Amino acid sequence: MADGGRLRVTIAVPTYLRPGDLRVLLPMLCAQAEEVRTTHGANYDVDLLVVDNDPHGSGAAAVQELAEPRLRYVVEEHPGISAVRNRALDECAGSDLLAFIDDDERPLDGWLEYLLVTWQQTTPAAVSGRVVAEYDGILDPWIAAGEFFRRRSMRTGSEIQVAAAGNLLLDLRQVRTIGVRFANDLGLSGGEDTLFSRLLVRGGGRMVWCNESVISDQVPAARMTRQWVLKRAWSHGNSATVVEIRLAQGRGWMVRIREFFRGAVRILGGATRFLLGYVMRSLRHQARGLRVVYRGAGMISGARGVVFQEYARDGGKQQAASVRRRRRVTRETER
Protein backbone atom coordinates (compact mmCIF):
# COMPACT_ATOMS: atom_id res chain seq x y z
CA MET A 1 0.00 0.00 0.00
CA ALA A 2 1.23 3.48 -0.86
CA ASP A 3 1.89 6.14 1.78
CA GLY A 4 -1.10 7.87 3.34
CA GLY A 5 -3.36 4.82 3.08
CA ARG A 6 -3.60 5.07 -0.69
CA LEU A 7 -3.74 1.87 -2.71
CA ARG A 8 -0.75 1.25 -4.91
CA VAL A 9 -1.62 0.44 -8.52
CA THR A 10 0.96 -0.93 -10.96
CA ILE A 11 0.47 -0.92 -14.72
CA ALA A 12 2.46 -3.84 -16.13
CA VAL A 13 3.52 -4.11 -19.78
CA PRO A 14 4.84 -7.47 -21.00
CA THR A 15 7.03 -6.91 -24.05
CA TYR A 16 9.19 -8.83 -26.50
CA LEU A 17 11.16 -7.29 -29.39
CA ARG A 18 8.83 -4.30 -29.76
CA PRO A 19 10.79 -1.19 -28.73
CA GLY A 20 8.89 0.90 -31.30
CA ASP A 21 5.57 -0.05 -29.73
CA LEU A 22 6.92 0.78 -26.27
CA ARG A 23 7.91 4.27 -27.41
CA VAL A 24 4.29 4.87 -28.43
CA LEU A 25 2.59 3.10 -25.53
CA LEU A 26 4.56 4.23 -22.49
CA PRO A 27 3.81 7.99 -22.76
CA MET A 28 0.12 7.08 -23.06
CA LEU A 29 0.32 5.01 -19.89
CA CYS A 30 2.16 7.78 -18.06
CA ALA A 31 -0.71 10.11 -18.99
CA GLN A 32 -3.25 7.56 -17.74
CA ALA A 33 -1.36 7.24 -14.45
CA GLU A 34 -1.16 11.00 -14.01
CA GLU A 35 -4.88 11.34 -14.68
CA VAL A 36 -5.67 8.87 -11.90
CA ARG A 37 -3.23 10.59 -9.52
CA THR A 38 -4.85 13.93 -10.25
CA THR A 39 -8.47 12.77 -10.03
CA HIS A 40 -8.19 10.03 -7.40
CA GLY A 41 -4.93 10.93 -5.68
CA ALA A 42 -6.46 10.45 -2.24
CA ASN A 43 -7.20 6.80 -3.07
CA TYR A 44 -4.56 5.61 -5.51
CA ASP A 45 -0.90 5.98 -6.34
CA VAL A 46 0.15 4.61 -9.73
CA ASP A 47 3.47 3.36 -11.08
CA LEU A 48 4.53 1.49 -14.22
CA LEU A 49 6.46 -1.71 -14.84
CA VAL A 50 7.89 -3.05 -18.10
CA VAL A 51 8.82 -6.75 -18.14
CA ASP A 52 11.00 -7.51 -21.15
CA ASN A 53 11.19 -11.13 -22.33
CA ASP A 54 14.18 -10.37 -24.55
CA PRO A 55 17.36 -11.52 -22.74
CA HIS A 56 19.24 -8.79 -24.61
CA GLY A 57 16.99 -6.10 -23.20
CA SER A 58 15.83 -4.57 -26.47
CA GLY A 59 13.19 -2.52 -24.66
CA ALA A 60 15.61 -0.81 -22.27
CA ALA A 61 16.35 2.17 -24.49
CA ALA A 62 12.66 3.03 -24.90
CA VAL A 63 12.24 3.07 -21.12
CA GLN A 64 15.40 5.11 -20.51
CA GLU A 65 14.43 7.70 -23.09
CA LEU A 66 11.22 8.41 -21.24
CA ALA A 67 13.09 9.17 -18.00
CA GLU A 68 9.99 8.59 -15.88
CA PRO A 69 10.95 8.04 -12.20
CA ARG A 70 7.85 5.93 -11.53
CA LEU A 71 8.64 3.54 -14.37
CA ARG A 72 10.56 0.34 -13.62
CA TYR A 73 12.16 -2.01 -16.14
CA VAL A 74 13.14 -5.64 -15.60
CA VAL A 75 14.24 -8.46 -17.89
CA GLU A 76 12.70 -11.92 -17.59
CA GLU A 77 14.95 -14.34 -19.47
CA HIS A 78 12.75 -17.42 -19.22
CA PRO A 79 10.86 -17.48 -22.55
CA GLY A 80 7.09 -17.26 -22.69
CA ILE A 81 4.32 -14.87 -21.73
CA SER A 82 3.50 -16.85 -18.57
CA ALA A 83 6.97 -16.25 -17.16
CA VAL A 84 6.61 -12.55 -17.93
CA ARG A 85 3.21 -12.26 -16.25
CA ASN A 86 4.43 -14.21 -13.21
CA ARG A 87 7.46 -11.93 -13.00
CA ALA A 88 5.06 -8.98 -12.96
CA LEU A 89 3.17 -10.59 -10.07
CA ASP A 90 6.45 -11.06 -8.20
CA GLU A 91 7.67 -7.53 -8.91
CA CYS A 92 4.38 -6.14 -7.56
CA ALA A 93 4.81 -7.57 -4.07
CA GLY A 94 4.21 -4.11 -2.63
CA SER A 95 1.24 -3.27 -4.86
CA ASP A 96 -2.46 -3.70 -4.19
CA LEU A 97 -3.73 -3.71 -7.78
CA LEU A 98 -2.11 -4.74 -11.05
CA ALA A 99 -3.35 -3.68 -14.50
CA PHE A 100 -2.04 -5.65 -17.49
CA ILE A 101 -1.82 -4.15 -20.97
CA ASP A 102 0.17 -5.67 -23.85
CA ASP A 103 2.86 -3.80 -25.74
CA ASP A 104 0.89 -3.80 -29.01
CA GLU A 105 -2.22 -2.32 -27.39
CA ARG A 106 -3.18 1.32 -26.84
CA PRO A 107 -5.34 2.64 -23.98
CA LEU A 108 -8.28 4.84 -24.85
CA ASP A 109 -9.27 7.81 -22.69
CA GLY A 110 -10.12 6.80 -19.14
CA TRP A 111 -8.94 3.19 -19.57
CA LEU A 112 -7.34 2.85 -16.13
CA GLU A 113 -9.79 5.09 -14.29
CA TYR A 114 -12.78 3.07 -15.48
CA LEU A 115 -11.14 -0.18 -14.35
CA LEU A 116 -10.50 1.28 -10.89
CA VAL A 117 -14.01 2.74 -10.53
CA THR A 118 -15.56 -0.62 -11.47
CA TRP A 119 -13.28 -2.45 -9.02
CA GLN A 120 -14.08 0.01 -6.24
CA GLN A 121 -17.82 -0.65 -6.52
CA THR A 122 -17.71 -4.32 -5.44
CA THR A 123 -13.95 -5.13 -5.04
CA PRO A 124 -13.90 -8.25 -7.26
CA ALA A 125 -10.75 -10.29 -7.75
CA ALA A 126 -10.47 -9.06 -11.35
CA VAL A 127 -11.96 -6.55 -13.75
CA SER A 128 -11.77 -7.17 -17.50
CA GLY A 129 -12.18 -4.44 -20.10
CA ARG A 130 -13.09 -4.18 -23.75
CA VAL A 131 -10.73 -4.57 -26.73
CA VAL A 132 -11.34 -3.02 -30.15
CA ALA A 133 -9.27 -3.69 -33.26
CA GLU A 134 -7.30 -1.05 -35.13
CA TYR A 135 -6.19 -2.24 -38.55
CA ASP A 136 -3.01 -1.50 -40.45
CA GLY A 137 -4.74 -1.12 -43.79
CA ILE A 138 -7.92 -2.25 -45.50
CA LEU A 139 -9.36 -5.62 -44.49
CA ASP A 140 -9.75 -8.46 -46.95
CA PRO A 141 -13.54 -8.69 -47.68
CA TRP A 142 -13.45 -12.33 -46.52
CA ILE A 143 -12.08 -11.29 -43.10
CA ALA A 144 -14.41 -8.31 -42.85
CA ALA A 145 -17.42 -10.53 -43.58
CA GLY A 146 -16.37 -12.98 -40.88
CA GLU A 147 -15.88 -10.23 -38.26
CA PHE A 148 -12.98 -12.22 -36.85
CA PHE A 149 -11.42 -9.35 -34.92
CA ARG A 150 -14.62 -8.30 -33.19
CA ARG A 151 -14.43 -8.80 -29.41
CA ARG A 152 -17.15 -9.17 -26.81
CA SER A 153 -19.05 -6.31 -25.22
CA MET A 154 -21.50 -6.43 -22.31
CA ARG A 155 -22.99 -4.41 -19.50
CA THR A 156 -20.53 -3.08 -16.93
CA GLY A 157 -20.68 -5.10 -13.73
CA SER A 158 -21.64 -8.34 -15.46
CA GLU A 159 -19.93 -11.33 -13.88
CA ILE A 160 -17.69 -13.32 -16.21
CA GLN A 161 -16.05 -16.73 -15.93
CA VAL A 162 -13.03 -16.23 -18.17
CA ALA A 163 -10.90 -13.28 -19.25
CA ALA A 164 -7.95 -12.46 -21.45
CA ALA A 165 -5.02 -10.70 -19.80
CA GLY A 166 -4.56 -7.93 -22.36
CA ASN A 167 -6.92 -5.59 -20.50
CA LEU A 168 -7.18 -6.93 -16.99
CA LEU A 169 -7.07 -5.43 -13.49
CA LEU A 170 -6.17 -7.82 -10.67
CA ASP A 171 -6.77 -7.43 -6.95
CA LEU A 172 -3.43 -8.83 -5.83
CA ARG A 173 -4.51 -9.55 -2.28
CA GLN A 174 -7.21 -11.90 -3.55
CA VAL A 175 -4.92 -13.41 -6.19
CA ARG A 176 -2.33 -14.18 -3.51
CA THR A 177 -4.92 -15.64 -1.15
CA ILE A 178 -6.29 -17.95 -3.84
CA GLY A 179 -2.73 -18.81 -4.89
CA VAL A 180 -3.22 -18.80 -8.65
CA ARG A 181 -0.38 -18.14 -11.11
CA PHE A 182 0.12 -18.35 -14.85
CA ALA A 183 1.13 -21.81 -16.09
CA ASN A 184 4.72 -21.59 -17.34
CA ASP A 185 4.30 -24.59 -19.64
CA LEU A 186 1.60 -22.70 -21.57
CA GLY A 187 3.82 -19.68 -22.09
CA LEU A 188 4.61 -20.47 -25.72
CA SER A 189 1.30 -22.07 -26.67
CA GLY A 190 -1.22 -19.55 -25.34
CA GLY A 191 -4.23 -20.19 -23.14
CA GLU A 192 -2.34 -19.23 -19.99
CA ASP A 193 -4.71 -16.34 -19.27
CA THR A 194 -7.76 -18.55 -19.85
CA LEU A 195 -6.48 -21.09 -17.35
CA PHE A 196 -5.45 -18.36 -14.87
CA SER A 197 -8.83 -16.63 -14.92
CA ARG A 198 -10.81 -19.85 -14.67
CA LEU A 199 -8.71 -21.03 -11.73
CA LEU A 200 -9.23 -17.63 -10.12
CA VAL A 201 -13.00 -18.08 -10.36
CA ARG A 202 -12.78 -21.71 -9.26
CA GLY A 203 -10.88 -20.54 -6.19
CA GLY A 204 -13.73 -18.22 -5.20
CA GLY A 205 -12.65 -15.00 -6.91
CA ARG A 206 -15.24 -12.89 -8.72
CA MET A 207 -14.52 -11.36 -12.12
CA VAL A 208 -16.58 -8.54 -13.56
CA TRP A 209 -16.74 -6.69 -16.86
CA CYS A 210 -16.10 -2.99 -17.47
CA ASN A 211 -17.41 -1.92 -20.86
CA GLU A 212 -16.13 1.66 -20.57
CA SER A 213 -12.49 0.60 -20.14
CA VAL A 214 -11.29 0.21 -23.73
CA ILE A 215 -7.98 -0.53 -25.38
CA SER A 216 -7.24 -0.79 -29.08
CA ASP A 217 -5.42 -3.84 -30.38
CA GLN A 218 -3.03 -2.95 -33.18
CA VAL A 219 -3.59 -5.49 -35.97
CA PRO A 220 -0.61 -5.51 -38.37
CA ALA A 221 -0.90 -6.45 -42.02
CA ALA A 222 0.69 -9.83 -41.31
CA ARG A 223 -2.39 -10.79 -39.27
CA MET A 224 -4.91 -9.47 -41.76
CA THR A 225 -4.76 -12.60 -43.90
CA ARG A 226 -6.95 -15.67 -44.27
CA GLN A 227 -4.01 -17.91 -43.45
CA TRP A 228 -3.36 -16.17 -40.12
CA VAL A 229 -7.04 -16.19 -39.14
CA LEU A 230 -7.42 -19.89 -39.85
CA LYS A 231 -4.18 -20.83 -38.12
CA ARG A 232 -5.27 -18.79 -35.10
CA ALA A 233 -8.62 -20.60 -35.07
CA TRP A 234 -6.78 -23.94 -35.04
CA SER A 235 -4.51 -22.67 -32.25
CA HIS A 236 -7.42 -21.42 -30.15
CA GLY A 237 -9.23 -24.73 -30.53
CA ASN A 238 -6.09 -26.55 -29.49
CA SER A 239 -5.35 -24.37 -26.45
CA ALA A 240 -8.99 -24.40 -25.30
CA THR A 241 -8.93 -28.19 -25.19
CA VAL A 242 -5.56 -28.23 -23.41
CA VAL A 243 -7.00 -25.92 -20.76
CA GLU A 244 -10.11 -28.10 -20.35
CA ILE A 245 -7.90 -31.15 -19.83
CA ARG A 246 -5.83 -29.26 -17.25
CA LEU A 247 -8.96 -28.28 -15.34
CA ALA A 248 -10.30 -31.84 -15.32
CA GLN A 249 -8.28 -32.82 -12.22
CA GLY A 250 -7.74 -36.51 -12.88
CA ARG A 251 -10.63 -36.94 -15.32
CA GLY A 252 -8.63 -35.89 -18.35
CA TRP A 253 -9.54 -38.98 -20.34
CA MET A 254 -13.22 -38.06 -20.12
CA VAL A 255 -12.48 -34.52 -21.29
CA ARG A 256 -10.38 -35.85 -24.17
CA ILE A 257 -13.27 -37.96 -25.42
CA ARG A 258 -15.74 -35.11 -25.00
CA GLU A 259 -13.53 -32.55 -26.75
CA PHE A 260 -12.72 -34.98 -29.57
CA PHE A 261 -16.41 -35.37 -30.38
CA ARG A 262 -17.10 -31.68 -29.88
CA GLY A 263 -14.33 -30.93 -32.36
CA ALA A 264 -15.77 -33.41 -34.83
CA VAL A 265 -19.20 -31.80 -34.52
CA ARG A 266 -17.65 -28.40 -35.17
CA ILE A 267 -15.91 -29.69 -38.28
CA LEU A 268 -19.16 -31.13 -39.60
CA GLY A 269 -21.17 -28.04 -38.75
CA GLY A 270 -18.54 -25.65 -40.10
CA ALA A 271 -18.22 -27.58 -43.35
CA THR A 272 -22.00 -27.54 -43.77
CA ARG A 273 -22.09 -23.78 -43.21
CA PHE A 274 -19.21 -23.26 -45.65
CA LEU A 275 -20.96 -25.26 -48.37
CA LEU A 276 -24.22 -23.44 -47.70
CA GLY A 277 -22.38 -20.14 -48.02
CA TYR A 278 -20.81 -21.29 -51.27
CA VAL A 279 -24.22 -22.17 -52.72
CA MET A 280 -25.77 -18.93 -51.46
CA ARG A 281 -22.69 -16.91 -52.43
CA SER A 282 -22.50 -15.65 -48.84
CA LEU A 283 -18.95 -14.66 -47.97
CA ARG A 284 -19.88 -14.46 -44.30
CA HIS A 285 -21.10 -18.07 -44.12
CA GLN A 286 -18.08 -19.28 -46.08
CA ALA A 287 -15.62 -17.44 -43.85
CA ARG A 288 -17.19 -18.31 -40.52
CA GLY A 289 -17.87 -21.88 -41.55
CA LEU A 290 -14.26 -22.50 -42.53
CA ARG A 291 -13.02 -20.91 -39.32
CA VAL A 292 -15.21 -23.29 -37.30
CA VAL A 293 -13.73 -26.23 -39.24
CA TYR A 294 -10.20 -25.16 -38.27
CA ARG A 295 -11.16 -24.60 -34.63
CA GLY A 296 -12.71 -28.06 -34.51
CA ALA A 297 -9.55 -29.56 -35.96
CA GLY A 298 -7.53 -27.78 -33.28
CA MET A 299 -9.81 -29.22 -30.59
CA ILE A 300 -9.29 -32.74 -31.92
CA SER A 301 -5.52 -32.25 -31.94
CA GLY A 302 -5.63 -31.10 -28.32
CA ALA A 303 -7.75 -34.12 -27.39
CA ARG A 304 -5.11 -36.33 -28.99
CA GLY A 305 -2.40 -34.81 -26.76
CA VAL A 306 -0.90 -32.24 -29.12
CA VAL A 307 0.01 -28.76 -27.88
CA PHE A 308 0.54 -26.14 -30.56
CA GLN A 309 3.51 -23.91 -29.71
CA GLU A 310 2.20 -20.79 -31.46
CA TYR A 311 4.89 -18.53 -29.96
CA ALA A 312 7.87 -20.88 -30.33
CA ARG A 313 11.09 -18.95 -30.91
CA ASP A 314 13.27 -21.50 -32.65
CA GLY A 315 11.92 -20.61 -36.06
CA GLY A 316 9.27 -23.30 -35.75
CA LYS A 317 6.00 -21.59 -34.98
CA GLN A 318 4.31 -24.73 -36.27
CA GLN A 319 6.05 -26.76 -33.56
CA ALA A 320 3.82 -29.24 -31.74
CA ALA A 321 4.64 -31.44 -28.77
CA SER A 322 2.77 -34.11 -26.89
CA VAL A 323 1.38 -33.23 -23.49
CA ARG A 324 3.50 -35.96 -21.93
CA ARG A 325 6.70 -34.62 -23.49
CA ARG A 326 5.78 -31.03 -22.56
CA ARG A 327 5.29 -31.96 -18.91
CA ARG A 328 8.55 -33.90 -18.82
CA VAL A 329 10.50 -30.97 -20.25
CA THR A 330 8.84 -28.61 -17.76
CA ARG A 331 9.78 -30.80 -14.81
CA GLU A 332 13.38 -31.08 -15.99
CA THR A 333 13.60 -27.32 -16.45
CA GLU A 334 12.36 -26.65 -12.92
CA ARG A 335 14.89 -28.99 -11.29
Secondary structure, DSSP 8 states (H G I E B T S, - for coil): --GGG-EEEEEEEEESS-HHHHHHHHHHHHHHHHHHHHHHTTTEEEEEEEEE--TT-TTHHHHHHH--TTEEEEE--S-SHHHHHHHHHHHTTT-SEEEEE-TTEEE-TTHHHHHHHHHHHH--SEEEEEEEEEESS---HHHHHHTTT------TT-EES---STEEEEEHHHHHHHT----GGGTTTS-HHHHHHHHHHHTT--EEEEEEEEEEEEE-GGGSSHHHHHHHHHHHHHHHHHHHHHHTSS-HHHHHHHHHHHHHHHHHHHHHHHHHHHHHT-HHHHHHHHHHHHHHHHHHHHHTTEEE-TT-SSS-TT-EEEHHHHHHHHHHHH-
